[in-house]
Amino acid sequence: MTASTLPGNGSSLAVGTWMVTLRGLKKVLRSPQIIALGMVQSVAFLLIFRYVFGGAIGTGGMRYVDYMVPGLLTVTGLFAGIGAASAAAEDLKEGFFDRLRSLPMPRTAVIAGQVISETARVTWILAITTGLAFATGFRTHAGWGSALAALGLCALFGFAFVWVFVTLGLLSGSPQAAQGFGFLALPLSFVSSAYVPVETMPRWLQAFAEHQPVTVMIDAVRAVTQGGAAETLLGHSTGHYVARALIWTAAIIGVFGTIAVTRFRRP
C-alpha cells in the first residue's frame, strides 16, 4: 500500500478502512491454515461436549445439545479472535503500521480495517461451526430467524473481542507475547454457563460466572434460539438477556477501541 493508491491527499475513513480490510482478507486467504486451526478447535469442542460429556451433565430439562451449542458458538467467536492479537503485534513489529502512519489516511481507519478483516474470519468460522452443530442434532425452537439472530449476536460479540485482542497485540510488543495474552480468554470461556449451569459451580465462583460478559452473551443466544424453554430455565425474558448482552458488547468496543486507537497514534 503506497501513497499513490490513496484518493488524493486526504483519504476518507471509509476508503482507508476498506483498503486495510482488503489487505487483511488477502493475508488470511493466503494462509488458510489460520482458518483451519480455528475450525478444528471448534469442531473438537463440539464433538467432545456433544458425545463425550453431554450425557453426564444435567440442564434442567433442556436437551444438552440445545443447551451447549449457544455457549459453544459464543465461545467460538471469542477463541477465533485470539489470532488478531498476534496479527496486530506482527504488523507492529515488522513496521507495517509505521508505513501506514506516513500515509494521508485517518489513524482510526488502520485499526478499524484490521478489526473488520479479523471479524470476517471469525464470522466464517462461526458459520461453519453452526452448520456442524445442526448436523449433530442442535435445533432452534423459535424459528430460523432466531438462528440468524443468534449468529449475528455471536459475530457481534466476536467483533467486540477482536478489539480486545488487537489492543493486546498493540500493547504486547511481540507476536509470542500477544499469543500468550490471548489465552486470558480461557477463564472467561470455562467459568461461564457455556457448558454447565452456573448453579453447579461453587458459590464463591457463581457471582463471577453469572455476571461476566461471556455468560451474559451466552444466555442471550440461548434465549434467542430456545425461546420459552430457555426463558423458563434462565428466569427472565429474551429481551432482558439481549439488552444486557448488547450493553456489555458496546462497553467492550468503546473501552478497547479507544485504547487501541490511542496506542496506534502514539509512535
C-alpha positions in Angstrom: 0.0 0.0 0.0 1.6 3.3 -1.1 0.5 6.9 -1.2 -0.3 6.5 -4.9 -3.1 4.1 -4.0 -4.9 6.7 -1.9 -7.6 9.0 -3.4 -5.8 12.4 -3.1 -4.1 13.9 0.0 -6.9 13.1 2.5 -8.1 9.5 2.3 -11.6 9.2 3.8 -12.2 6.9 6.8 -14.3 4.6 4.7 -11.7 4.2 1.9 -8.8 3.8 4.3 -10.7 1.2 6.3 -11.6 -0.7 3.2 -8.0 -0.8 1.9 -6.7 -2.1 5.2 -9.6 -4.6 5.4 -8.8 -5.9 1.9 -5.2 -6.3 2.8 -6.1 -8.3 5.9 -8.6 -10.5 4.0 -5.9 -11.3 1.3 -3.5 -12.2 4.1 -5.9 -14.7 5.6 -6.7 -16.2 2.2 -3.0 -16.7 1.6 -2.7 -18.6 4.9 -5.8 -20.9 5.0 -4.3 -22.8 7.9 -5.3 -19.8 10.1 -9.0 -20.6 9.4 -8.4 -24.3 9.5 -6.9 -24.3 13.0 -9.8 -22.2 14.3 -12.3 -24.7 12.8 -10.5 -27.7 14.1 -10.7 -26.3 17.7 -14.4 -25.5 17.4 -15.2 -28.9 15.9 -13.2 -30.7 18.6 -15.1 -28.9 21.3 -18.4 -29.6 19.6 -17.8 -33.3 19.3 -16.3 -33.7 22.8 -19.1 -32.0 24.7 -21.8 -33.4 22.4 -20.8 -37.0 22.6 -18.4 -37.5 25.5 -19.5 -35.2 28.3 -23.1 -34.4 27.3 -24.7 -37.4 28.8 -23.3 -36.7 32.2 -24.4 -33.0 32.5 -27.9 -32.1 33.6 -29.5 -28.9 32.2 -32.9 -28.6 33.9 -34.9 -30.5 31.3 -33.5 -28.9 28.2 -31.6 -31.2 25.8 -27.9 -30.9 26.4 -27.1 -30.2 22.8 -29.6 -27.4 22.7 -28.1 -26.0 25.9 -24.5 -26.4 24.9 -24.4 -25.1 21.3 -25.3 -21.5 22.1 -22.4 -21.5 24.6 -20.1 -23.2 22.2 -20.9 -20.6 19.4 -20.3 -17.7 21.7 -17.0 -19.1 22.9 -16.0 -19.9 19.3 -16.3 -16.2 18.5 -14.1 -15.5 21.5 -11.4 -18.0 20.7 -11.4 -17.4 16.9 -10.5 -13.8 17.7 -7.3 -14.7 19.6 -5.3 -14.7 16.3 -6.0 -11.0 16.0 -3.6 -10.3 18.9 -0.5 -11.9 17.2 -1.5 -10.5 13.8 -1.5 -6.9 15.2 1.7 -7.5 17.1 3.4 -8.9 13.9 2.3 -5.9 11.8 3.6 -3.6 14.5 6.9 -5.4 14.8 7.5 -5.6 11.1 6.9 -1.9 10.6 3.6 -2.2 8.6 1.8 0.2 10.9 4.7 2.7 10.8 4.4 2.8 7.0 0.6 3.4 7.3 1.2 6.3 9.7 3.2 8.1 7.0 0.2 7.9 4.6 -2.5 10.6 4.3 -5.2 8.4 5.9 -7.1 8.5 9.2 -5.3 6.6 12.0 -8.7 5.1 13.1 -9.0 3.5 9.6 -5.9 1.4 10.1 -7.2 -0.2 13.3 -10.8 -0.5 12.1 -9.6 -2.2 8.9 -7.6 -4.7 10.9 -10.6 -5.4 13.2 -13.0 -5.9 10.3 -10.8 -8.3 8.4 -10.3 -10.4 11.6 -14.0 -10.3 12.3 -14.7 -11.6 8.8 -12.5 -14.6 9.6 -14.3 -15.1 12.9 -17.7 -15.0 11.2 -16.7 -17.6 8.7 -15.6 -20.0 11.4 -18.9 -19.3 13.3 -21.0 -20.1 10.2 -19.2 -23.4 9.6 -19.5 -24.3 13.3 -23.2 -23.5 13.2 -23.8 -25.8 10.3 -21.9 -28.6 12.0 -23.9 -28.0 15.2 -27.2 -28.6 13.3 -25.7 -31.7 11.8 -25.0 -33.1 15.3 -28.6 -32.6 16.5 -28.9 -29.0 17.6 -32.2 -27.4 16.9 -33.7 -24.0 17.4 -37.2 -23.7 18.9 -38.1 -20.2 17.8 -37.8 -20.4 14.1 -34.9 -20.0 11.6 -34.9 -16.3 12.1 -33.8 -16.9 15.6 -30.8 -18.9 14.3 -29.7 -16.0 12.1 -30.2 -13.6 15.0 -28.1 -15.8 17.3 -25.4 -16.0 14.7 -25.5 -12.2 14.4 -25.1 -11.8 18.2 -22.1 -14.2 18.2 -20.5 -12.4 15.3 -21.0 -9.0 17.1 -19.5 -10.5 20.3 -16.6 -11.8 18.3 -16.2 -8.3 16.8 -16.0 -6.8 20.3 -13.3 -9.3 21.4 -11.3 -8.8 18.2 -11.0 -5.2 19.5 -9.7 -6.6 22.8 -7.2 -8.9 21.1 -6.0 -6.2 18.7 -5.4 -3.9 21.7 -3.4 -6.7 23.5 -1.4 -7.2 20.3 -0.5 -3.5 20.1 0.4 -3.4 23.8 2.4 -6.7 23.9 5.4 -5.9 21.8 5.8 -9.3 20.1 3.6 -11.9 18.5 4.7 -14.5 21.0 3.6 -12.4 24.0 0.4 -11.4 22.2 -0.5 -15.1 21.7 0.1 -15.7 25.4 -2.2 -12.8 26.3 -4.9 -14.4 24.1 -5.2 -17.3 26.5 -6.7 -15.0 29.1 -9.9 -15.9 27.2 -9.7 -19.4 28.8 -11.2 -18.4 32.2 -13.8 -16.3 30.6 -15.0 -19.2 28.5 -14.9 -22.0 31.0 -16.0 -20.1 34.1 -19.3 -19.3 32.4 -22.6 -21.0 31.5 -21.2 -22.3 28.2 -21.1 -26.0 29.1 -22.6 -26.4 32.6 -25.2 -24.4 34.5 -23.7 -21.7 36.7 -25.7 -23.2 39.7 -23.5 -26.3 39.7 -20.3 -24.2 40.4 -19.0 -23.4 43.9 -20.9 -20.5 45.4 -17.8 -18.3 45.5 -17.4 -18.7 41.8 -21.0 -18.2 40.8 -21.1 -14.5 41.2 -18.3 -14.0 38.7 -19.6 -16.7 36.3 -23.1 -15.3 36.2 -22.3 -11.7 35.6 -19.2 -11.8 33.3 -19.8 -10.8 29.7 -19.4 -14.3 28.1 -22.2 -15.7 30.3 -24.4 -12.7 29.5 -24.0 -13.2 25.8 -24.4 -17.0 26.1 -27.7 -16.5 27.9 -28.9 -14.1 25.2 -28.0 -16.5 22.4 -29.6 -19.4 24.4 -32.8 -17.4 24.9 -33.0 -16.4 21.3 -32.6 -19.9 19.9 -34.6 -21.8 22.5 -37.4 -19.5 23.2 -39.7 -20.3 26.1 -37.7 -23.3 27.3 -34.7 -21.0 27.9 -36.7 -18.3 29.5 -38.1 -20.8 32.0 -34.6 -22.1 32.7 -33.0 -18.7 33.0 -35.8 -16.8 34.7 -36.1 -13.7 32.5 -37.3 -12.7 29.1 -35.3 -13.0 25.9 -35.3 -9.2 25.6 -33.7 -8.9 29.1 -30.8 -11.0 28.1 -30.3 -9.5 24.7 -30.3 -6.0 26.1 -27.7 -6.9 28.7 -25.5 -8.6 26.1 -25.7 -5.5 23.8 -24.7 -3.2 26.7 -21.7 -5.4 27.5 -20.7 -5.6 23.8 -20.9 -1.8 23.4 -18.9 -1.2 26.5 -16.1 -3.6 25.4 -15.9 -2.0 22.0 -15.9 1.5 23.5 -13.2 0.8 26.0 -10.8 -1.3 23.9 -11.5 0.6 20.7 -10.4 3.8 22.5 -7.3 2.2 23.9 -6.3 0.6 20.6 -6.6 3.8 18.6 -4.8 5.8 21.2 -1.9 3.3 21.3 -1.7 3.3 17.5 -1.5 7.1 17.3 1.5 7.0 19.7 4.7 6.2 17.8 
